[in-house]
Amino acid sequence: MGAAVRLREDFSAGELRRLAKRAEDADQARRLLALAAVCDGMSREAAAEIGAMDRQTLRDWVHRFNEKGPEGLINAKAPGPEPKLSAEQKEELRSIVEAGPDPDKDGVVRWRCLDLKRVIKERFDVDLDEVSVGRVLKELGFAHMSPRPKHPEQDPEAIEAFKKTSPRAWRRR
């Protein structure tokens, strides 16, 4: 069985409790209170119970506290997965979308996520699903826009004639 890890001595138990009281992160406050109990001379097992952890976890947090101080007791955010498209590829995609499709070459008259998915696969050899393509487009500042449907046999003159003869729905008094 190894020896207990010494806790740095530049913080007193009272200071640790004051820091815990002001902490915005509940987990950090819990860990600070457990370390304050260790400073007071409480057994490591009892201090770990105060912090709702086991002794090994308390030992790990003591190491972090010794290295980084109270800020080291805050959980670090996970970096997340690497983006599939690089910044250069996203900029090239931006120029592709802004230029619009070539009906002869691309076979479409307007870009849809499905069409851009195919273009991304051909150009960059990156396989994205349609939802991810939509997210990338939103990140690049594009908004989802769809033209209003228009019946092919719609008569514009009949529409204007109807507008002129229809009574107003309401009038300001």
N, C-alpha and C positions, 0 to 999 in steps of 0.2 A: 504494500500500500504506500503510495507516494505521499510526500509532505504537502501540507496545505500551501497554496499559492498566497504569497503576501500581497496584501492590498496596499496600494500607494497611500502615503501618509499625508499628502498635502490637502486632503479633504477630511474634515471631522464628521462624525455621525450627524451632528446638528446641521452642518452645511449640506450634507446629502439629503436630509429630510426637507430642508428649505428648497433645494433644487427639485425634489420630487413634488413638492406642493405647487411649484410654478411650472412644472413640465406640462406641455400640451399633449405629448404622446403618453397614453396610459401605460403602455408596455415599458417605456423608459422610467416612468414614475415607480412602477412595481419593482423594477430592477434596482433603482436607487434605494428604495426602502429595504430591500434585501441586503444590499451592501452596507447600509447604515446599521442594520442588525449585526452584521459581521464586525463592524467597527466597535460596536458596543460590547463585543466579546461573546455574543451568542454563538452556539454551535453552528457549523455550516449546514447541517441537516435542518435545523430549526429555521435558519435564515432562508434556506431554499424554499421551505414551506411558505414563508411570508411572501416570497416572490412567485409562488405557484409554479415551481420548477423543481427538478431534482438536483442533487449535489453536483453532478458533472456539468449540467447546464450552468449552474451558478459559477462554477470554476471557469467555464468558457467566457462568461460575462465579466468575471474579474480580470481575465487576460485582456479583453477588449477595453475595459475601463482603465486598466493600467497603461495601455498604449495610447488611447485616444481621449480619455477623460469622459465626462458625462455625455458628450455628443456621440461617443462610441456605443452607447447603450440604446441608440435608436436603430431599428431595423433598416438595413440598406435596401433600396428599391432594386429589384431584379432588372437586369439590363434588357431582357426580352429578346426575341429572335432577331437575327440580322435581316434587314430588308432585302427582298428578292431583287429589286431594281436599284441600281446605283443612282447617285444624283445626276450623273451625266446621261444615263438612260432615261431618267424622268424628264430631263430638259429636252431630250430628243423626242420623247413622247409628246411633250407640250407642243413642239413645233409641228409634229405630225397632225395633232388634233386641230391646231390653229390653221394649218394649210388646208385641211378638209380632205376628204377622200377623192381619188380619181376614179370616176365610174368605170372606165375601161380597165384600169389596172387592179383596183380594189374590188370592183363588182358591187359597190354600194353607193348610194347618193348622199348618205349621212352616216356619221359614226354612231354605232351602238357599242355597248360594252363587249358584246359577243364578237363584234368585228375587231375591236381593238385587242381583245384577247388573242385572236389569231395573228394580228400584226406583231404583237409583243413576242409571241412564240417564234414567228418567222425571223424577226430582226434581232432579238436578244437571246433567243433560246431559253426563255424563262416562261414557266407555265403558271399563270395566275388564273384564279377563278373569276367569274364575272363580278362578284361582289368586291373582290380585291381591286379589280380594275376601276370600279366605281369609287373606291376609297382613294386610290392614287389620283384619279381625276379631281376629286374634291380637294385633296391636298394641294394639287396644282392650281386650284382656284377656279375650276370649271364647275358650272351648275348643271343639274339635270334639266334639260329643256326638251320638250317635245312639241312639235307643231300641232295646232288645234286641228282636229279632223275636219275634212271638208268633203262633202258628197261630190262625186265626179259630175253629176248632172245638175249641180246647183246653178241657179240663174241669178247673177248679180243684180240685174235690172229688177227682177221681181222682189228681191230683198230690199232694195232702195225704195221701191214703190210701197211696200208694206210698212217700212219705217215712217214714211211721210203721212200715211193715212191712219196709223195707229194712234189712239188717244194716249196722252201721257198718263202714267199710272198715278201720279200724285203731283200736286202743285203746292208751292210754298205760298203761304197766306201773308 
